[in-house]
Amino acid sequence: MGGSGSKSKGFWPFSGSGSVDDPTKDGNEQSLARVRSFPGATPFVFTRRSSKFFDEDGDLAHEFYEETIVTKNGRKKAKLKRIHKNLTPQGIIKLDHPCIHVDFPVVLCEA
């Protein structure tokens, strides 16, 4: 289900500087050290892209449907037709609680 993980080898933005003398290389010590080239990199995610959309009226939802009347053999039947046009994405939203990034390489709990 994920699909957002990093596929590149040897680059972990949360593991340290990446030098040979780095104590995180041996696997025994794992730290939350920040990368020197990315001083603002943390293992936490504070924002995400929303899956909701605004319609023309300003309503916010995951999906929008329009009721259409279909006449078949003299009988009227109501059907729902999904709307795909004139929808604006909500954009980036702030998370209530920070989450841990999917590429964070540390085991959090061993049971």
BELWOCOR-V374929 format. One record per pair of residues at least 24 apart in sequence whose C-alpha atoms are under 10 Angstrom apart, sorted by sequence separation. I is the first residue (numbers start at 1). J is the second residue. D is the distance in Angstrom with one decimal. If there is no record, write none. Layout:
i = {I/I}
j = {J/J}
d = {D/D}
This chain:
i = {13/14/63/13/14/60/62/13/14/15/55/59/60/61/62/13/14/55/56/58/60/61/13/14/55/56/58/60/55/56/54/55/56/53/54/55/53/54/55/52/53/54/52/53/54/52/53/51/52/53/50/51/52/49/50/51/49/50/51/49/50/51/48/49/50/48/49/50/47/48/49/47/48/49/46/47/48/46/47/45/46/47/45/46/47/46/47/45/46/47/44/45/46/44/45/46/43/44/45/46/43/44/45/43/44/45/42/43/44/42/43/43/44/43/42/43/43/32/32/31/32/30/31/30/29/30/27/14/14/15/13/14/15/12/13/14/15/12/13/14/12/5/6/7/4/5/6/4/5/3/4/5/2}
j = {37/38/87/38/41/87/89/41/42/43/83/87/88/89/90/42/43/84/85/87/89/90/43/44/85/86/88/90/86/87/86/87/88/86/87/88/87/88/89/87/88/89/88/89/90/89/90/89/90/91/89/90/91/89/90/91/90/91/92/91/92/93/91/92/93/92/93/94/92/93/94/93/94/95/93/94/95/94/95/94/95/96/95/96/97/97/98/97/98/99/97/98/99/98/99/100/98/99/100/101/99/100/101/100/101/102/100/101/102/101/102/103/104/104/104/105/106/104/105/105/106/105/106/106/106/107/106/101/103/104/103/104/105/103/104/105/106/104/105/106/105/101/102/103/101/102/103/102/103/102/103/104/102}
d = {9.1/9.0/9.5/7.6/6.8/9.7/9.6/7.0/6.7/9.5/9.3/10.0/9.5/9.8/9.9/8.4/6.3/9.7/9.6/9.6/9.3/9.3/8.6/9.9/8.8/6.5/9.3/8.0/6.4/7.0/8.6/4.9/8.4/9.7/5.6/6.5/6.0/5.1/9.0/9.6/5.3/6.2/8.7/4.4/6.4/6.2/5.2/7.4/5.7/8.5/7.5/7.4/8.3/9.1/6.0/8.2/8.1/5.6/9.5/5.7/5.9/9.9/8.5/4.5/6.2/5.6/6.2/9.4/6.6/5.7/8.9/5.6/6.6/10.0/8.8/4.4/7.1/6.1/5.4/9.4/5.5/9.0/8.2/8.1/9.6/7.4/8.0/9.0/5.0/9.0/9.8/5.5/6.8/6.0/5.1/9.0/9.6/5.5/5.9/9.5/8.4/4.5/5.8/5.7/5.5/9.2/9.0/5.5/9.3/8.6/8.7/8.3/8.7/6.0/9.3/9.2/9.8/9.4/9.7/9.7/8.6/8.5/7.9/6.6/9.7/8.9/9.8/9.5/8.3/8.2/8.2/6.6/7.4/7.3/8.3/7.7/8.8/7.8/9.5/9.4/7.7/9.0/8.4/9.6/9.8/6.0/6.4/7.4/5.8/9.7/8.7/9.6/8.6}
